[in-house]
Amino acid sequence: MFAKLTLKHIRILENDELRSFFIKGMQSQYEQFTTSISTFDAGSLIPQLREFIMQTDELCNCKYNLSPAELSRFYGLSFYANSPALLLQVEFFRRQYGAEFSARFSELARMIQGYNEFAESESFRVGFQYPLLRDVYEADNYFQGIRTYLVVLEIIVAKYSKGSTKISSPNLLSALLPLVEKNLKNISTAHFQLLLDRCYTDHQVTAKNGMMQPNHHHINLEQGTLEPDPMSVEEYIAYGREELDPAYQKKAPENSIFSFEEIGNDLDLMEHIYRGFKINEVKAVPELRGLLAELMPFCKDGYAVEIGESLFKDLSDRYKNLDLLLGYQTFNELHNDYAPFRFWDGSYHTTLSLLTRFFYRLINGQLRRKKRFQIHSGFVFERKIGTVLGSAGFKILDFKRIDYKEFDVVTERNGELYNFQCKNNYIDVFRTNQDVTSIGRKNRAMVKSYERALIKEQLREGLLKNKFGINVVHNFVVCRFPLIHEHQSIINANRLQNWIDSL
């Protein structure tokens, strides 16, 4: 929720007053944030930030190398004390990944312990509830949720931190996470309220004792997912009905969390999986391969890359289809940018994580432009929805047409028919660098088109009733890309399980 701004009494914000309030609020929050970080010494803070981001990336990725039993123990580790279990985990990491990785994990644990002490005392003192990171599970979820803010921090610090204040390592999270919670998240929340205002004609926010309570809410993507994906590699393998060539099933080295070769392996896999859509003919793809090959000698620990100005300029000149560096004007532009490099003190820096999200975004953007991919990803989406419903006890009725009329997924449950239209139309309503008026208009138009699709299905109910001898038919639209709406018969795919659980 939009944390304590200026209102202390009950008041309803709507229409122009609501828009003015949140626009001014965004400006105020960003000014407060930049003023706060201006006192810091960027020369010492940026290396600390880079180390911390690496530590969080390692924490969020090492789970993929653990067995289910190991992961259960890992997630349950408490950060409140140097417990025997925590010390055993440090020793396990030392044996598995080496002393440097183990030392970074230990340092992160100490920072989290210091932050938790700060959060508990400060939350009580100021009345603002800072999130607690009591165990690895909570820390993993939290750091995944603020990944984009952490990336933003480095760039803003480089621009605004001109002071002399240095932060000791144990106090790093206590100094920075409150700024994320009270400033950067509030900017995103304000933008989202402006978006809701454009998606609903009756949107309003009740302000009471400095807290904001909107009358409309929305949940975005799957847990750990930062953007809509038309068809992930994992989905294509699981539901695309195509055998994966074992030559492309390469695993990362067991004794490391990150390996620069992983990006090349991932690119090989995507080209193989999507070869039918001729993704290798897109100019940006061979340029991406060339870039990765030239960066590999500069990679440290399989994770960080740092190059000089002359080499970066040369790469930018030769790989013109790749936007390698951001030129931003506002926080919202920065928050949703995918350029992989950051400039500081005469050199350009990137990481395995930044390069990976850059190339996934690049290839997914190219795939979305291909009509054949759009059609095929729609079929994959239908199979996925059918699988989810079948696993939940719905009987899948295996047919596609009645009297030349096509149906996507039709199921039977408790003597009633459930008819699902699966919509795979791309929309990303949560990119904060978009104009809220235009994206709100697009969101409303798509909701209306789905409402028309529901009417069409209602008019075809007789076909299903006659074929199966069942007189009760429930019609739904399931949309792959989340929309902002409150229509009971339109289900965002990321909420499908919640809808099933509510029956």
Salt bridges, closest charged atoms under 4 A:
ASP16 OD1 - ARG19 NH2 2.68
GLU17 OE2 - ARG11 NH2 2.11
GLU58 OE2 - ARG104 NH2 2.70
GLU91 OE2 - ARG94 NH2 2.60
GLU91 OE2 - ARG95 NH1 3.74
GLU122 OE2 - ARG125 NH2 2.46
GLU138 OE2 - ARG134 NH2 2.68
ASP140 OD2 - LYS63 NZ 3.14
GLU154 OE2 - ARG50 NE 2.89
GLU181 OE2 - LYS185 NZ 2.92
ASP197 OD2 - ARG19 NH1 2.44
ASP202 OD1 - HIS216 NE2 2.84
GLU222 OE2 - ARG480 NH1 3.70
GLU227 OE2 - ARG361 NH1 2.75
GLU235 OE2 - LYS384 NZ 2.48
GLU235 OE2 - ARG480 NH2 3.93
GLU242 OE2 - ARG275 NH2 2.64
ASP268 OD2 - LYS250 NZ 3.99
ASP268 OD1 - ARG289 NH2 2.43
GLU271 OE2 - ARG289 NH2 2.70
GLU294 OE2 - ARG318 NH1 2.75
ASP314 OD2 - ARG318 NH2 2.81
ASP317 OD2 - LYS313 NZ 3.07
GLU382 OE1 - LYS400 NZ 3.05
GLU406 OE2 - ARG401 NH2 3.00
GLU416 OE1 - HIS474 NE2 2.84
GLU457 OE2 - ARG460 NH2 2.88
GLU461 OE1 - LYS465 NZ 3.70
GLU486 OE2 - HIS216 ND1 2.72
